[in-house]
Amino acid sequence: MKPDNRKFYQTTYIVEILSETSIPEYMDLKDVLEESEYGSYSSDIKSQKTVEVDAKTMTKLLIDQRIDPSFFDLDFEEEVA
């Protein structure tokens, strides 16, 4: 396999959500953020961190998210053992 010199980035946000009721488990992040923008939740981004990762690390991160590495034209052989 040829070396992959592309750059990839992993960004992590910590978001605080304030609400009068518990957020239902079935709500995904998109729904929660929409409710905080237009509905009855309040939200605030507490931190954001972006790190550069190599192709091997990105492959593992994609697999951890249950996303096929081909999403970024990577393959399973790049996975870190």
Biopython code that builds the backbone (N, CA, C, O; Angstrom):
import numpy as np
from Bio.PDB.StructureBuilder import StructureBuilder

atoms = [
    (1, "MET", "N", (0.841, -1.185, 0.000)),
    (1, "MET", "CA", (0.000, 0.000, 0.000)),
    (1, "MET", "C", (0.882, 1.244, 0.000)),
    (1, "MET", "O", (1.879, 1.307, 0.719)),
    (2, "LYS", "N", (0.516, 2.211, -0.794)),
    (2, "LYS", "CA", (1.278, 3.456, -0.874)),
    (2, "LYS", "C", (1.060, 4.300, 0.383)),
    (2, "LYS", "O", (-0.011, 4.239, 0.989)),
    (3, "PRO", "N", (2.056, 5.080, 0.777)),
    (3, "PRO", "CA", (1.895, 5.940, 1.951)),
    (3, "PRO", "C", (0.844, 7.022, 1.681)),
    (3, "PRO", "O", (0.724, 7.527, 0.565)),
    (4, "ASP", "N", (0.108, 7.355, 2.701)),
    (4, "ASP", "CA", (-0.935, 8.373, 2.588)),
    (4, "ASP", "C", (-0.484, 9.604, 3.363)),
    (4, "ASP", "O", (-0.453, 9.592, 4.594)),
    (5, "ASN", "N", (-0.139, 10.654, 2.647)),
    (5, "ASN", "CA", (0.372, 11.869, 3.284)),
    (5, "ASN", "C", (-0.696, 12.947, 3.475)),
    (5, "ASN", "O", (-0.385, 14.081, 3.842)),
    (6, "ARG", "N", (-1.951, 12.586, 3.225)),
    (6, "ARG", "CA", (-3.001, 13.575, 3.443)),
    (6, "ARG", "C", (-3.108, 13.931, 4.920)),
    (6, "ARG", "O", (-2.709, 13.154, 5.788)),
    (7, "LYS", "N", (-3.645, 15.099, 5.192)),
    (7, "LYS", "CA", (-3.877, 15.528, 6.568)),
    (7, "LYS", "C", (-5.331, 15.266, 6.921)),
    (7, "LYS", "O", (-6.230, 15.481, 6.107)),
    (8, "PHE", "N", (-5.548, 14.806, 8.129)),
    (8, "PHE", "CA", (-6.889, 14.584, 8.659)),
    (8, "PHE", "C", (-6.966, 15.285, 10.009)),
    (8, "PHE", "O", (-5.949, 15.517, 10.662)),
    (9, "TYR", "N", (-8.184, 15.616, 10.415)),
    (9, "TYR", "CA", (-8.358, 16.354, 11.662)),
    (9, "TYR", "C", (-9.475, 15.747, 12.496)),
    (9, "TYR", "O", (-10.520, 15.351, 11.981)),
    (10, "GLN", "N", (-9.226, 15.686, 13.787)),
    (10, "GLN", "CA", (-10.219, 15.241, 14.754)),
    (10, "GLN", "C", (-10.568, 16.446, 15.618)),
    (10, "GLN", "O", (-9.697, 17.016, 16.276)),
    (11, "THR", "N", (-11.832, 16.829, 15.615)),
    (11, "THR", "CA", (-12.280, 17.972, 16.410)),
    (11, "THR", "C", (-13.276, 17.488, 17.446)),
    (11, "THR", "O", (-14.223, 16.768, 17.129)),
    (12, "THR", "N", (-13.051, 17.890, 18.685)),
    (12, "THR", "CA", (-13.926, 17.523, 19.797)),
    (12, "THR", "C", (-14.489, 18.795, 20.405)),
    (12, "THR", "O", (-13.756, 19.734, 20.713)),
    (13, "TYR", "N", (-15.807, 18.806, 20.572)),
    (13, "TYR", "CA", (-16.486, 19.912, 21.241)),
    (13, "TYR", "C", (-17.038, 19.425, 22.569)),
    (13, "TYR", "O", (-17.503, 18.290, 22.679)),
    (14, "ILE", "N", (-16.985, 20.282, 23.572)),
    (14, "ILE", "CA", (-17.729, 20.050, 24.804)),
    (14, "ILE", "C", (-18.810, 21.118, 24.825)),
    (14, "ILE", "O", (-18.526, 22.315, 24.860)),
    (15, "VAL", "N", (-20.065, 20.654, 24.803)),
    (15, "VAL", "CA", (-21.220, 21.556, 24.755)),
    (15, "VAL", "C", (-22.057, 21.331, 26.006)),
    (15, "VAL", "O", (-22.403, 20.198, 26.341)),
    (16, "GLU", "N", (-22.374, 22.410, 26.682)),
    (16, "GLU", "CA", (-23.246, 22.339, 27.854)),
    (16, "GLU", "C", (-24.670, 22.652, 27.408)),
    (16, "GLU", "O", (-24.910, 23.666, 26.752)),
    (17, "ILE", "N", (-25.612, 21.784, 27.763)),
    (17, "ILE", "CA", (-27.028, 21.986, 27.457)),
    (17, "ILE", "C", (-27.769, 22.156, 28.782)),
    (17, "ILE", "O", (-27.619, 21.342, 29.693)),
    (18, "LEU", "N", (-28.558, 23.204, 28.882)),
    (18, "LEU", "CA", (-29.396, 23.435, 30.056)),
    (18, "LEU", "C", (-30.855, 23.257, 29.651)),
    (18, "LEU", "O", (-31.282, 23.765, 28.614)),
    (19, "SER", "N", (-31.615, 22.537, 30.468)),
    (19, "SER", "CA", (-33.017, 22.285, 30.144)),
    (19, "SER", "C", (-33.823, 22.102, 31.426)),
    (19, "SER", "O", (-33.269, 21.820, 32.488)),
    (20, "GLU", "N", (-35.135, 22.268, 31.309)),
    (20, "GLU", "CA", (-36.024, 22.070, 32.457)),
    (20, "GLU", "C", (-36.372, 20.600, 32.655)),
    (20, "GLU", "O", (-36.818, 20.202, 33.731)),
    (21, "THR", "N", (-36.170, 19.802, 31.624)),
    (21, "THR", "CA", (-36.439, 18.364, 31.699)),
    (21, "THR", "C", (-35.225, 17.603, 31.194)),
    (21, "THR", "O", (-34.362, 18.171, 30.525)),
    (22, "SER", "N", (-35.161, 16.337, 31.510)),
    (22, "SER", "CA", (-34.082, 15.493, 31.032)),
    (22, "SER", "C", (-34.190, 15.345, 29.511)),
    (22, "SER", "O", (-35.290, 15.220, 28.973)),
    (23, "ILE", "N", (-33.069, 15.359, 28.840)),
    (23, "ILE", "CA", (-33.072, 15.202, 27.382)),
    (23, "ILE", "C", (-33.332, 13.733, 27.058)),
    (23, "ILE", "O", (-32.613, 12.861, 27.546)),
    (24, "PRO", "N", (-34.348, 13.444, 26.242)),
    (24, "PRO", "CA", (-34.660, 12.047, 25.909)),
    (24, "PRO", "C", (-33.485, 11.359, 25.195)),
    (24, "PRO", "O", (-32.785, 11.979, 24.394)),
    (25, "GLU", "N", (-33.284, 10.082, 25.496)),
    (25, "GLU", "CA", (-32.178, 9.331, 24.911)),
    (25, "GLU", "C", (-32.287, 9.201, 23.401)),
    (25, "GLU", "O", (-31.274, 9.048, 22.719)),
    (26, "TYR", "N", (-33.506, 9.259, 22.868)),
    (26, "TYR", "CA", (-33.680, 9.087, 21.422)),
    (26, "TYR", "C", (-33.253, 10.316, 20.623)),
    (26, "TYR", "O", (-33.098, 10.229, 19.405)),
    (27, "MET", "N", (-33.061, 11.451, 21.278)),
    (27, "MET", "CA", (-32.658, 12.658, 20.564)),
    (27, "MET", "C", (-31.187, 12.564, 20.175)),
    (27, "MET", "O", (-30.342, 12.226, 21.004)),
    (28, "ASP", "N", (-30.884, 12.864, 18.917)),
    (28, "ASP", "CA", (-29.485, 12.897, 18.512)),
    (28, "ASP", "C", (-28.957, 14.326, 18.659)),
    (28, "ASP", "O", (-29.708, 15.250, 18.973)),
    (29, "LEU", "N", (-27.669, 14.489, 18.430)),
    (29, "LEU", "CA", (-27.034, 15.794, 18.630)),
    (29, "LEU", "C", (-27.680, 16.888, 17.791)),
    (29, "LEU", "O", (-27.872, 18.009, 18.263)),
    (30, "LYS", "N", (-28.014, 16.562, 16.549)),
    (30, "LYS", "CA", (-28.645, 17.549, 15.668)),
    (30, "LYS", "C", (-29.949, 18.056, 16.278)),
    (30, "LYS", "O", (-30.214, 19.258, 16.275)),
    (31, "ASP", "N", (-30.758, 17.145, 16.799)),
    (31, "ASP", "CA", (-32.034, 17.531, 17.410)),
    (31, "ASP", "C", (-31.836, 18.362, 18.677)),
    (31, "ASP", "O", (-32.562, 19.327, 18.916)),
    (32, "VAL", "N", (-30.860, 17.984, 19.475)),
    (32, "VAL", "CA", (-30.587, 18.722, 20.717)),
    (32, "VAL", "C", (-30.131, 20.141, 20.391)),
    (32, "VAL", "O", (-30.580, 21.101, 21.017)),
    (33, "LEU", "N", (-29.233, 20.272, 19.405)),
    (33, "LEU", "CA", (-28.756, 21.611, 19.045)),
    (33, "LEU", "C", (-29.863, 22.452, 18.417)),
    (33, "LEU", "O", (-29.932, 23.661, 18.636)),
    (34, "GLU", "N", (-30.725, 21.808, 17.640)),
    (34, "GLU", "CA", (-31.865, 22.531, 17.066)),
    (34, "GLU", "C", (-32.805, 23.013, 18.171)),
    (34, "GLU", "O", (-33.297, 24.140, 18.127)),
    (35, "GLU", "N", (-33.047, 22.162, 19.148)),
    (35, "GLU", "CA", (-33.911, 22.557, 20.276)),
    (35, "GLU", "C", (-33.280, 23.690, 21.085)),
    (35, "GLU", "O", (-33.989, 24.528, 21.643)),
    (36, "SER", "N", (-31.943, 23.714, 21.148)),
    (36, "SER", "CA", (-31.287, 24.789, 21.898)),
    (36, "SER", "C", (-31.280, 26.092, 21.110)),
    (36, "SER", "O", (-31.176, 27.169, 21.698)),
    (37, "GLU", "N", (-31.390, 26.008, 19.788)),
    (37, "GLU", "CA", (-31.425, 27.226, 18.977)),
    (37, "GLU", "C", (-32.839, 27.789, 18.847)),
    (37, "GLU", "O", (-33.038, 29.003, 18.891)),
    (38, "TYR", "N", (-33.827, 26.890, 18.685)),
    (38, "TYR", "CA", (-35.198, 27.343, 18.397)),
    (38, "TYR", "C", (-36.218, 26.968, 19.459)),
    (38, "TYR", "O", (-37.366, 27.409, 19.392)),
    (39, "GLY", "N", (-35.825, 26.167, 20.432)),
    (39, "GLY", "CA", (-36.803, 25.640, 21.374)),
    (39, "GLY", "C", (-36.513, 26.002, 22.813)),
    (39, "GLY", "O", (-36.189, 27.148, 23.127)),
    (40, "SER", "N", (-36.634, 25.012, 23.689)),
    (40, "SER", "CA", (-36.620, 25.259, 25.129)),
    (40, "SER", "C", (-35.307, 24.875, 25.817)),
    (40, "SER", "O", (-35.263, 24.819, 27.046)),
    (41, "TYR", "N", (-34.239, 24.610, 25.060)),
    (41, "TYR", "CA", (-32.939, 24.325, 25.677)),
    (41, "TYR", "C", (-32.024, 25.527, 25.489)),
    (41, "TYR", "O", (-32.188, 26.320, 24.562)),
    (42, "SER", "N", (-31.063, 25.640, 26.389)),
    (42, "SER", "CA", (-30.001, 26.626, 26.256)),
    (42, "SER", "C", (-28.700, 25.855, 26.065)),
    (42, "SER", "O", (-28.499, 24.810, 26.684)),
    (43, "SER", "N", (-27.816, 26.365, 25.211)),
    (43, "SER", "CA", (-26.548, 25.662, 25.004)),
    (43, "SER", "C", (-25.389, 26.647, 24.951)),
    (43, "SER", "O", (-25.551, 27.818, 24.609)),
    (44, "ASP", "N", (-24.222, 26.135, 25.299)),
    (44, "ASP", "CA", (-23.013, 26.939, 25.270)),
    (44, "ASP", "C", (-21.840, 26.007, 24.963)),
    (44, "ASP", "O", (-21.697, 24.960, 25.595)),
    (45, "ILE", "N", (-21.004, 26.385, 23.994)),
    (45, "ILE", "CA", (-19.798, 25.614, 23.701)),
    (45, "ILE", "C", (-18.762, 25.969, 24.763)),
    (45, "ILE", "O", (-18.340, 27.119, 24.881)),
    (46, "LYS", "N", (-18.366, 24.972, 25.523)),
    (46, "LYS", "CA", (-17.399, 25.193, 26.601)),
    (46, "LYS", "C", (-15.964, 25.065, 26.108)),
    (46, "LYS", "O", (-15.076, 25.757, 26.606)),
    (47, "SER", "N", (-15.727, 24.185, 25.133)),
    (47, "SER", "CA", (-14.384, 24.071, 24.582)),
    (47, "SER", "C", (-14.422, 23.395, 23.221)),
    (47, "SER", "O", (-15.362, 22.678, 22.879)),
    (48, "GLN", "N", (-13.370, 23.649, 22.459)),
    (48, "GLN", "CA", (-13.184, 23.020, 21.152)),
    (48, "GLN", "C", (-11.704, 22.685, 21.036)),
    (48, "GLN", "O", (-10.840, 23.510, 21.334)),
    (49, "LYS", "N", (-11.427, 21.458, 20.598)),
    (49, "LYS", "CA", (-10.041, 21.030, 20.438)),
    (49, "LYS", "C", (-9.918, 20.316, 19.103)),
    (49, "LYS", "O", (-10.674, 19.385, 18.824)),
    (50, "THR", "N", (-8.970, 20.745, 18.276)),
    (50, "THR", "CA", (-8.719, 20.108, 16.989)),
    (50, "THR", "C", (-7.277, 19.623, 16.976)),
    (50, "THR", "O", (-6.350, 20.363, 17.304)),
    (51, "VAL", "N", (-7.108, 18.354, 16.588)),
    (51, "VAL", "CA", (-5.770, 17.790, 16.454)),
    (51, "VAL", "C", (-5.635, 17.157, 15.078)),
    (51, "VAL", "O", (-6.594, 16.607, 14.537)),
    (52, "GLU", "N", (-4.440, 17.241, 14.521)),
    (52, "GLU", "CA", (-4.158, 16.587, 13.242)),
    (52, "GLU", "C", (-3.870, 15.119, 13.519)),
    (52, "GLU", "O", (-3.171, 14.785, 14.476)),
    (53, "VAL", "N", (-4.412, 14.246, 12.680)),
    (53, "VAL", "CA", (-4.171, 12.813, 12.823)),
    (53, "VAL", "C", (-3.731, 12.232, 11.485)),
    (53, "VAL", "O", (-4.053, 12.773, 10.428)),
    (54, "ASP", "N", (-2.997, 11.130, 11.539)),
    (54, "ASP", "CA", (-2.555, 10.483, 10.312)),
    (54, "ASP", "C", (-3.630, 9.538, 9.781)),
    (54, "ASP", "O", (-4.659, 9.329, 10.423)),
    (55, "ALA", "N", (-3.383, 8.978, 8.613)),
    (55, "ALA", "CA", (-4.369, 8.109, 7.959)),
    (55, "ALA", "C", (-4.703, 6.886, 8.800)),
    (55, "ALA", "O", (-5.860, 6.470, 8.862)),
    (56, "LYS", "N", (-3.700, 6.311, 9.444)),
    (56, "LYS", "CA", (-3.916, 5.119, 10.266)),
    (56, "LYS", "C", (-4.842, 5.440, 11.443)),
    (56, "LYS", "O", (-5.767, 4.682, 11.740)),
    (57, "THR", "N", (-4.588, 6.556, 12.101)),
    (57, "THR", "CA", (-5.423, 6.966, 13.230)),
    (57, "THR", "C", (-6.830, 7.304, 12.765)),
    (57, "THR", "O", (-7.804, 6.942, 13.425)),
    (58, "MET", "N", (-6.951, 8.000, 11.626)),
    (58, "MET", "CA", (-8.276, 8.356, 11.116)),
    (58, "MET", "C", (-9.077, 7.106, 10.791)),
    (58, "MET", "O", (-10.281, 7.062, 11.041)),
    (59, "THR", "N", (-8.425, 6.092, 10.237)),
    (59, "THR", "CA", (-9.123, 4.846, 9.936)),
    (59, "THR", "C", (-9.706, 4.247, 11.201)),
    (59, "THR", "O", (-10.865, 3.832, 11.218)),
    (60, "LYS", "N", (-8.907, 4.198, 12.269)),
    (60, "LYS", "CA", (-9.401, 3.660, 13.541)),
    (60, "LYS", "C", (-10.551, 4.511, 14.085)),
    (60, "LYS", "O", (-11.543, 3.967, 14.570)),
    (61, "LEU", "N", (-10.430, 5.825, 14.012)),
    (61, "LEU", "CA", (-11.489, 6.707, 14.506)),
    (61, "LEU", "C", (-12.796, 6.480, 13.733)),
    (61, "LEU", "O", (-13.873, 6.443, 14.329)),
    (62, "LEU", "N", (-12.700, 6.332, 12.424)),
    (62, "LEU", "CA", (-13.894, 6.070, 11.619)),
    (62, "LEU", "C", (-14.538, 4.740, 12.003)),
    (62, "LEU", "O", (-15.757, 4.652, 12.147)),
    (63, "ILE", "N", (-13.717, 3.712, 12.167)),
    (63, "ILE", "CA", (-14.246, 2.404, 12.560)),
    (63, "ILE", "C", (-14.911, 2.498, 13.936)),
    (63, "ILE", "O", (-15.961, 1.896, 14.159)),
    (64, "ASP", "N", (-14.304, 3.250, 14.855)),
    (64, "ASP", "CA", (-14.899, 3.443, 16.187)),
    (64, "ASP", "C", (-16.265, 4.126, 16.106)),
    (64, "ASP", "O", (-17.129, 3.895, 16.952)),
    (65, "GLN", "N", (-16.458, 4.969, 15.085)),
    (65, "GLN", "CA", (-17.753, 5.637, 14.885)),
    (65, "GLN", "C", (-18.694, 4.810, 14.011)),
    (65, "GLN", "O", (-19.772, 5.276, 13.643)),
    (66, "ARG", "N", (-18.288, 3.587, 13.681)),
    (66, "ARG", "CA", (-19.086, 2.690, 12.839)),
    (66, "ARG", "C", (-19.272, 3.261, 11.429)),
    (66, "ARG", "O", (-20.320, 3.087, 10.806)),
    (67, "ILE", "N", (-18.230, 3.948, 10.940)),
    (67, "ILE", "CA", (-18.218, 4.504, 9.593)),
    (67, "ILE", "C", (-17.165, 3.757, 8.786)),
    (67, "ILE", "O", (-16.052, 3.536, 9.264)),
    (68, "ASP", "N", (-17.511, 3.373, 7.572)),
    (68, "ASP", "CA", (-16.574, 2.686, 6.697)),
    (68, "ASP", "C", (-15.430, 3.638, 6.343)),
    (68, "ASP", "O", (-15.689, 4.766, 5.921)),
    (69, "PRO", "N", (-14.175, 3.216, 6.503)),
    (69, "PRO", "CA", (-13.040, 4.089, 6.184)),
    (69, "PRO", "C", (-13.031, 4.601, 4.740)),
    (69, "PRO", "O", (-12.356, 5.585, 4.437)),
    (70, "SER", "N", (-13.766, 3.948, 3.862)),
    (70, "SER", "CA", (-13.834, 4.442, 2.480)),
    (70, "SER", "C", (-14.489, 5.823, 2.417)),
    (70, "SER", "O", (-14.424, 6.494, 1.388)),
    (71, "PHE", "N", (-15.117, 6.246, 3.510)),
    (71, "PHE", "CA", (-15.681, 7.600, 3.603)),
    (71, "PHE", "C", (-14.629, 8.638, 3.215)),
    (71, "PHE", "O", (-14.938, 9.637, 2.565)),
    (72, "PHE", "N", (-13.366, 8.386, 3.629)),
    (72, "PHE", "CA", (-12.243, 9.259, 3.273)),
    (72, "PHE", "C", (-11.257, 8.545, 2.347)),
    (72, "PHE", "O", (-10.065, 8.854, 2.349)),
    (73, "ASP", "N", (-11.750, 7.604, 1.567)),
    (73, "ASP", "CA", (-10.893, 6.822, 0.669)),
    (73, "ASP", "C", (-9.760, 6.118, 1.405)),
    (73, "ASP", "O", (-8.639, 6.037, 0.904)),
    (74, "LEU", "N", (-10.059, 5.613, 2.591)),
    (74, "LEU", "CA", (-9.109, 4.813, 3.361)),
    (74, "LEU", "C", (-9.607, 3.374, 3.344)),
    (74, "LEU", "O", (-10.737, 3.114, 2.931)),
    (75, "ASP", "N", (-8.776, 2.442, 3.786)),
    (75, "ASP", "CA", (-9.242, 1.065, 3.851)),
    (75, "ASP", "C", (-8.928, 0.451, 5.208)),
    (75, "ASP", "O", (-8.172, 1.021, 5.995)),
    (76, "PHE", "N", (-9.507, -0.706, 5.477)),
    (76, "PHE", "CA", (-9.373, -1.346, 6.765)),
    (76, "PHE", "C", (-7.936, -1.748, 7.073)),
    (76, "PHE", "O", (-7.586, -1.899, 8.243)),
    (77, "GLU", "N", (-7.105, -1.924, 6.068)),
    (77, "GLU", "CA", (-5.713, -2.311, 6.288)),
    (77, "GLU", "C", (-4.927, -1.217, 7.002)),
    (77, "GLU", "O", (-3.852, -1.476, 7.542)),
    (78, "GLU", "N", (-5.460, 0.003, 7.006)),
    (78, "GLU", "CA", (-4.786, 1.116, 7.704)),
    (78, "GLU", "C", (-5.011, 1.064, 9.209)),
    (78, "GLU", "O", (-4.329, 1.758, 9.963)),
    (79, "GLU", "N", (-5.982, 0.228, 9.658)),
    (79, "GLU", "CA", (-6.354, 0.236, 11.070)),
    (79, "GLU", "C", (-5.180, -0.097, 11.970)),
    (79, "GLU", "O", (-4.370, -0.975, 11.668)),
    (80, "VAL", "N", (-5.104, 0.622, 13.082)),
    (80, "VAL", "CA", (-4.082, 0.356, 14.086)),
    (80, "VAL", "C", (-4.500, -0.881, 14.860)),
    (80, "VAL", "O", (-5.655, -0.985, 15.273)),
    (81, "ALA", "N", (-3.596, -1.811, 15.063)),
    (81, "ALA", "CA", (-3.899, -3.050, 15.791)),
    (81, "ALA", "C", (-4.107, -2.794, 17.253)),
    (81, "ALA", "O", (-4.371, -3.726, 18.012)),
]
sb = StructureBuilder()
sb.init_structure("model")
sb.init_model(0)
sb.init_chain("A")
sb.init_seg("    ")
for serial, (resi, resn, name, xyz) in enumerate(atoms, 1):
    if name == "N":
        sb.init_residue(resn, " ", resi, " ")
    sb.init_atom(name, np.array(xyz, "f"), 0.0, 1.0, " ", f" {name:<3s}", serial, name[0])
structure = sb.get_structure()
